[in-house]
Amino acid sequence: MLVVEDDAQIARALLVNLRARGYRTYHAADGRHALQLAADEHPDLVLLDLGLPDLDGSEVIDGIRGWSTVPIIVVSARHESHSKVDALDRGADDFVTKPFAMDELLARLRAALRRNAPETGHAVVVTGDQRVRIDLSARSVSVDGELVRLTRLEWRLLEALARAPHRLIGRSELLRTVWGPEYGEESNYLRVYISQLRTKLEADPANPEYIRTELGMGYRFTP
């Protein structure tokens, strides 16, 4: 695991907590060293600060995404929505704002590692309450044992979310995945189709449990 952080105190806290839990860790205090370590060591996950002394963290994301799909969790003091959206659109998997709770960060880290684990051949996603069953191979979804009819675009949107459970997916990424590469700004499309999916899947669409909105950033599927 690669920790990219120039604040010595935060870096020390992260490394101590990660190593105490058995993670093999590497540390880079600047962007160029981070890119070199990522290329040399092929870490399972990257924890990345955006405010680095030599490169902006977004440049590090670009450099890694040029050749790797390793999970990247941004850990940054930047609170602006555009910074979060930009990081997600460049390929970050999640965004945690400083100051953060260590337990929450570790939970997101574990979720990212699970998502990046080798495929087991199973293509069925079932929510924790057993209400919703999504069969990605058969391209079908059922609620309380009853098949639910989805339109082509509703299915493509649900599939994109279900294939990355617990991952925050940016609006632009979802638009390009579902509607095509020429889309990216038509957030009204997403709002309409997300609402339709919630109506068909959620017990209470006004208070969704499975398809959650991250304001200003995107959506997260939490089965």
C-alpha positions, 0 to 999 in steps of 0.5 A: 500500500502506498501512502502519499502524504507530505505532512509528517505527522499525518503520514506517521499516523497512517503508517502506524495504523496500517502496519499495525493491521498487517498492511505492507506500506510504502511512503512518498512525501512528494508526487514524483517519488509517489509515481516512482514507487507506484511503478516499482512496487505495484501497491494494492492501493494508493492513499493520496494527498492532493496538496503535494510540494512538487506536483498536484495530486491530480497529476499523480492520479493521471500518471498512475491511471496511464497504466494502472487500475489500482484503487486510489483514495484521495485524502485531502484538506480541500473541501471544494466540490470541484476538487472532489469532482475533478479527482473522481473524474480523473480516476480516483475511487473515493475521496476522504476530507481531512480531518478524517476519522481513522476508522472510516478511512480504514473501512473505505480502504477495506471496501476498495480492496474488496472491489479490486479483488480478483473475480470469483465468477459470481455475478449476483449482487444481493442487498444486505436485507435480501430484498433486492437481487441483481443478476449481472449475467442474466441482466435481471433484477428482482425485489422481494422475489418478483422480477422488476422490468427495467428499461435499457438505460435503467439497467445500464445505470444499475449495472454500473453501480452494482459492479462497484458496490460502495464506490463513489462514482462521479457523475461524469463517469456515470454519464460516459459509462451509460450514455457514451463518451460524448456525455459528461455534463447532462446531470439532469439525465442522471437525476431522472434515471436515478429517481426511476431506479429508486422508485422500482428498487427502494422500499422508501424512494424518498429515503434511499438505502441502496442508491445514495447521493453524494451531493455535488459529486456522484452516487454510491451503491450500498447493498 
